[in-house]
Amino acid sequence: MSQQLEAVLKQALELSPQEQLELIRYLSTKVSVQLDIGVKPKRDIADFYAVAPNLLSGVDAQVWVSQLRDEWDEREPNLRT
């Protein structure tokens, strides 16, 4: 750790908790802009188009969820042994 960084950290510890939070917000925003992160999502929603087409094969979503829960209820006693 550089001496300059140590000096800045020492000064930061002398700030009030509110001022420390303000410093954190300022630095994280500044660094995010410099690195161009936080602005772009990691993935575009269009990347997921047709990833699992016909997943439910025409089954009503609520029926599918109910069936899935019933299967888990049937398996649960076996998992505890």
N, C-alpha and C positions, 0 to 999 in steps of 0.2 A: 504494500500500500504506500503510495507516495506521501510525502510530507504535506503537500498541498491538500490532498484528499483528507488526511488525518486532521488538518486544521479546519477544514470545512465541516467535517463530521463533529468535531468538538464544538464548533459554533452552532451547529444544528441542534445539538443536545441542550444548548442554553436557551433555545426558543421555547415558547409555550407549546403545549400539545396542539392547540389550534394552528399556530404558526407552522409547526412541523407538518401537519396535514396539508396546509397550503403549499408548503415547499414540495412535498411529495407529489401533489396534484400538478404543480407547475412543471417539475422535472419529468414526470411520466408523460405529460402532454407534449412537452418539448422533444423528448427522445422519440416518442411515437411518431411525431411529424417528421423528424429527421430520418428515421428508419422506414418511414412510410408504412407503419404497421397500425393496426387498429382501425384503419380507414377502410380497407378492403376485407370482405369476409374471406375465410379460408377456402370456401367453395361457393360456387354459384348454384343457386337452387335448380337451375336448368341441368346441372350435372346429374341430378337424381332422376331425371325424366326417364321413365320406362325401365328403371333398375329392376323392379319386381312386377312386371306386367301380369295381370290376371292372378294376383296373389290369392285372392279369395275365391276365384273361379265362380263368380256370380253369387256366392253365399252372402247373405246379409251380414254386415259387420258385427252387429250386436249378437246374432246367432253364433258367429264364429268365436267371438270373445267368450260367450257363455260355454260353448263346447270346450274351449281351451281351459277355462277355469274348472269345469267338471273333470277334465283329464287330470289336472293337477290335484284335485281333491281325491281322486282315485289313487294317485301315486304317493300322496303324502304319507299315509301310514307305512308304506314300504320304505320310505326314506328315513324314517325315525328308528328303524330296527337295525 
